[in-house]
C-alpha cells in the first residue's frame, strides 16, 4: 500500500503548513527516515522524513504552497505500486453579493463599477477636491460622522506629505507566533507571581558540576529545567492544560526552553525532563538550541510541551513577565543573577539574587496552587541539594 507523505500538525492552533523546499524530486528513490522536504509550520521549519523505502511519486504541492495539515502531498511507492487517483473537490458556490447600504443626503457616488464606493462628504468639499485633483476617498474627514468638509480639503495644501514607509518583512513563523500569543492573551486569564531568591547555592551547584568531566557546559538554564521538572512532579496541576472547556492532565513532564532565532521565538521541548540525569539534560538542551538556530528541528522537537522556561538573563534583564504558551498552564520567566544587598540574620549582606516570575492560566491554576508551586521552585533554587546528581 502506498505510504503517504502528509503535512504534519505540531500545535493545537496549526491549520496549514508551507512547503519550503523539496529535497527529493518526483521519481527519486528514498529510504525510510531520509529527509525529503522542508516545511514551515506554525512553530518552526522542519525536515519531513520519508515514511518508507521506495520511490517518491504523485507530488501534489509545489514549493511555496500552503497546505492544510493532514493532507497528503506525495506518496512513497514500493515496487509494483501505483499512486491513488487524486480526489476531485467541487468548486465552492460563489458568495451572495452584499447589498449596498442606502445613501443619505450627504453621500455621493464616486467613479463607475458595479458597486461604487461611497464616502461621506459635503458638496463644497467634493467640489474643492475635484478642482485640486484629490480623490475624495483619500481624505480623512473631521466633520460629523467622519464627513469630509471643505477645511479638510484645504488642509491638504499645507500639510506635509507623510513619509512612505515600506512594510517590514515578516516570516510566517513570526506571524504564527504573534497569532498564538494574541490568542493566549485574549483567551487565557493570566495572573502573575514573583519572588526573589538567594542564588548562592545555585551558583555553587553549577560551579561544582562544571568541574566534573562531561559537565563543562552545564548552564543555569539546565539547572532550572531540572528544578522545574522536580517541582512539576510535586504540583501536577501546573503541568496540566485547559482544552475544549475542560482540564487535561499532562501525561509526562516535558519542559520547553524559549529560544530566540532570526525568524521568531521558538520553544523546543525537552521530553521526560524529570527522568534525565543532568548531563543528559544539558546535552539535549544544547542540541535543541543549536538545531533551532540552524532551522533543523524535527517535528517531535517542538511538540508535546507541558511547561516553558524563558530566560533573558543573558541580556541583562532583571525580571519580566511572560505570556503563557498555549495550551500550557504556566511559564517561568527568569532574569539575570545579580549581586544585591539583602538582610541576612538581621544584618546587610551582599548575595547573588535571582528573580523568578511565573505566569499562570487561571482556568487551570488558582492563586494558592500557584503560590505553592513558586514556593517549591524558590526552595529548590536556594537549597538544591536534593537534586544534585
MARLUMRO-15600 format. One line per 3 residues: number of its first residue (from 1); for each residue x negated, y negated, z of C-alpha. Coordinates in steps of 0.05 Angstrom, whole numbers. Layout:
NUM = X/Y/Z  ... $
END
This chain:
1 = 0/0/0  -30/-68/-19  -57/-107/41 $
4 = -30/-178/48  -75/-239/59  -29/-285/98 $
7 = -33/-356/123  -45/-348/198  -6/-380/255 $
10 = -51/-404/311  -6/-450/351  65/-458/373 $
13 = 75/-522/333  40/-500/269  84/-495/207 $
16 = 34/-496/150  -40/-486/134  -82/-516/79 $
19 = -125/-473/33  -192/-510/32  -235/-462/-8 $
22 = -234/-392/-37  -299/-355/-20  -279/-298/-67 $
25 = -247/-302/-135  -189/-260/-161  -217/-194/-185 $
28 = -276/-194/-137  -290/-133/-94  -283/-148/-20 $
31 = -299/-110/44  -255/-108/106  -276/-164/153 $
34 = -312/-204/98  -293/-278/95  -252/-291/32 $
37 = -224/-362/42  -228/-423/87  -163/-450/116 $
40 = -149/-515/152  -96/-500/205  -62/-544/256 $
43 = -123/-537/301  -186/-521/263  -219/-500/199 $
46 = -226/-424/200  -250/-369/154  -199/-316/137 $
49 = -226/-246/130  -205/-191/83  -154/-144/116 $
52 = -180/-83/79  -231/-57/28  -211/-67/-44 $
55 = -203/-118/-99  -175/-189/-88  -113/-198/-131 $
58 = -50/-239/-141  -78/-303/-112  -18/-350/-107 $
61 = -47/-411/-71  -97/-459/-101  -149/-498/-63 $
64 = -115/-558/-31  -46/-524/-27  -5/-529/37 $
67 = 25/-460/51  77/-440/104  49/-396/159 $
70 = 62/-322/149  66/-327/73  21/-280/32 $
73 = -29/-320/-10  -63/-259/-41  -68/-183/-37 $
76 = -125/-134/-30  -114/-73/-74  -143/-4/-66 $
79 = -158/37/-129  -93/53/-166  -52/0/-130 $
82 = -18/-60/-162  6/-125/-132  81/-132/-118 $
85 = 122/-176/-162  128/-248/-137  194/-267/-103 $
88 = 234/-317/-143  261/-374/-100  324/-411/-124 $
91 = 316/-485/-132  350/-527/-79  412/-566/-99 $
94 = 400/-640/-107  417/-680/-45  480/-722/-48 $
97 = 469/-795/-62  473/-840/-2  527/-892/-12 $
100 = 503/-964/-18  524/-1007/41  573/-1062/25 $
103 = 545/-1132/15  565/-1195/52  566/-1268/33 $
106 = 491/-1276/42  469/-1212/5  449/-1218/-68 $
109 = 427/-1162/-114  355/-1161/-139  330/-1130/-203 $
112 = 362/-1074/-242  366/-1000/-229  419/-953/-205 $
115 = 412/-973/-132  386/-1045/-128  352/-1065/-63 $
118 = 390/-1118/-25  359/-1169/22  389/-1220/69 $
121 = 373/-1290/44  404/-1358/37  417/-1385/-33 $
124 = 366/-1441/-24  313/-1393/-1  326/-1348/-61 $
127 = 322/-1408/-109  255/-1431/-79  227/-1361/-82 $
130 = 247/-1355/-154  215/-1422/-172  150/-1402/-138 $
133 = 148/-1332/-168  151/-1297/-100  193/-1233/-93 $
136 = 245/-1248/-41  240/-1177/-12  166/-1190/7 $
139 = 183/-1250/52  194/-1239/126  258/-1274/148 $
142 = 265/-1316/210  339/-1333/203  400/-1300/235 $
145 = 396/-1223/230  328/-1230/196  354/-1271/138 $
148 = 302/-1306/94  312/-1382/99  281/-1439/59 $
151 = 229/-1453/113  203/-1381/106  190/-1392/32 $
154 = 157/-1460/43  111/-1430/96  81/-1383/44 $
157 = 48/-1443/10  6/-1459/71  -2/-1392/105 $
160 = -70/-1359/94  -68/-1294/57  -73/-1234/103 $
163 = -135/-1193/92  -123/-1128/56  -149/-1070/97 $
166 = -159/-1003/66  -127/-947/108  -177/-904/146 $
169 = -183/-833/121  -150/-784/169  -162/-709/165 $
172 = -103/-662/171  -136/-634/234  -134/-704/266 $
175 = -63/-715/242  -40/-650/273  -77/-665/338 $
178 = -41/-732/340  26/-698/328  14/-647/382 $
181 = -8/-698/434  52/-743/417  98/-683/426 $
184 = 66/-666/492  71/-738/517  144/-740/495 $
187 = 167/-671/518  125/-654/579  138/-696/642 $
190 = 66/-709/664  42/-722/734  -30/-731/758 $
193 = -71/-713/819  -142/-737/832  -195/-721/883 $
196 = -268/-739/895  -314/-680/912  -384/-675/941 $
199 = -423/-642/885  -486/-628/925  -477/-553/927 $
202 = -452/-551/855  -518/-584/833  -557/-536/877 $
205 = -520/-476/846  -536/-498/775  -609/-512/792 $
208 = -617/-444/826  -583/-407/769  -626/-441/716 $
211 = -689/-413/747  -666/-343/731  -686/-312/663 $
214 = -630/-317/613  -593/-372/652  -634/-432/630 $
217 = -577/-464/590  -522/-459/643  -485/-526/648 $
220 = -438/-559/697  -382/-543/648  -398/-469/653 $
223 = -394/-472/728  -328/-510/724  -299/-457/677 $
226 = -317/-403/727  -287/-444/784  -223/-458/746 $
229 = -216/-385/727  -221/-365/801  -171/-419/821 $
232 = -121/-398/767  -121/-327/794  -100/-355/862 $
235 = -48/-402/830  -15/-363/773  39/-416/765 $
238 = -13/-464/738  -33/-410/687  39/-406/661 $
241 = 76/-447/609  145/-474/591  173/-445/527 $
244 = 243/-444/498  273/-471/561  241/-420/608 $
247 = 178/-404/647  129/-356/615  72/-328/657 $
250 = 2/-323/629  -20/-251/618  -94/-270/622 $
253 = -138/-327/645  -161/-359/580  -197/-426/592 $
256 = -204/-475/535  -260/-526/532  -246/-590/493 $
259 = -300/-603/440  -307/-668/402  -322/-657/327 $
262 = -327/-705/268  -255/-688/248  -216/-682/313 $
265 = -215/-657/384  -216/-581/383  -205/-533/441 $
268 = -239/-465/431  -218/-414/483  -260/-370/529 $
271 = -215/-309/535  -215/-270/600  -258/-323/634 $
274 = -244/-293/703  -276/-227/682  -340/-256/653 $
277 = -406/-259/690  -436/-329/690  -488/-315/637 $
280 = -436/-284/590  -390/-342/602  -445/-393/587 $
283 = -467/-357/523  -395/-352/500  -382/-426/513 $
286 = -445/-447/476  -428/-402/417  -357/-431/412 $
289 = -382/-503/415  -433/-490/360  -382/-457/315 $
292 = -332/-513/327  -381/-566/305  -402/-523/245 $
295 = -328/-511/226  -337/-436/232  -287/-419/286 $
298 = -245/-356/276  -170/-353/288  -179/-316/354 $
301 = -227/-370/379  -172/-423/386  -111/-382/404 $
304 = -82/-360/470  -109/-413/516  -75/-419/584 $
307 = -114/-478/614  -161/-532/588  -222/-569/614 $
310 = -241/-636/584  -309/-662/606  -331/-733/588 $
313 = -386/-738/640  -440/-737/586  -412/-803/561 $
316 = -419/-838/628  -345/-835/644  -329/-834/718 $
319 = -258/-808/713  -198/-805/666  -130/-772/658 $
322 = -119/-724/600  -56/-705/562  -32/-634/574 $
325 = -49/-587/516  18/-554/498  43/-502/514 $
328 = -4/-501/574  18/-528/642  -45/-566/663 $
331 = -111/-595/641  -172/-614/683  -208/-679/666 $
334 = -278/-688/695  -326/-746/691  -399/-753/709 $
337 = -432/-734/774  -457/-799/804  -490/-819/869 $
340 = -444/-856/916  -445/-879/987  -397/-836/1028 $
343 = -384/-824/1101  -419/-762/1129  -407/-747/1203 $
346 = -386/-819/1213  -448/-849/1181  -460/-875/1110 $
349 = -499/-828/1064  -513/-822/990  -484/-760/958 $
352 = -471/-737/886  -396/-744/875  -352/-713/821 $
355 = -280/-736/808  -230/-682/789  -166/-706/755 $
358 = -113/-655/738  -53/-670/693  7/-624/703 $
361 = 71/-608/665  124/-620/719  171/-569/686 $
364 = 122/-514/708  85/-541/768  112/-585/824 $
367 = 72/-633/866  60/-586/924  34/-529/880 $
370 = -9/-578/841  -39/-604/905  -55/-534/929 $
373 = -88/-518/862  -130/-581/865  -150/-566/937 $
376 = -175/-497/915  -215/-529/858  -246/-581/904 $
379 = -263/-528/957  -299/-485/906  -337/-545/878 $
382 = -360/-565/948  -374/-493/971  -383/-447/911 $
385 = -420/-392/949  -363/-342/938  -373/-348/862 $
388 = -448/-344/859  -468/-286/814 $
END
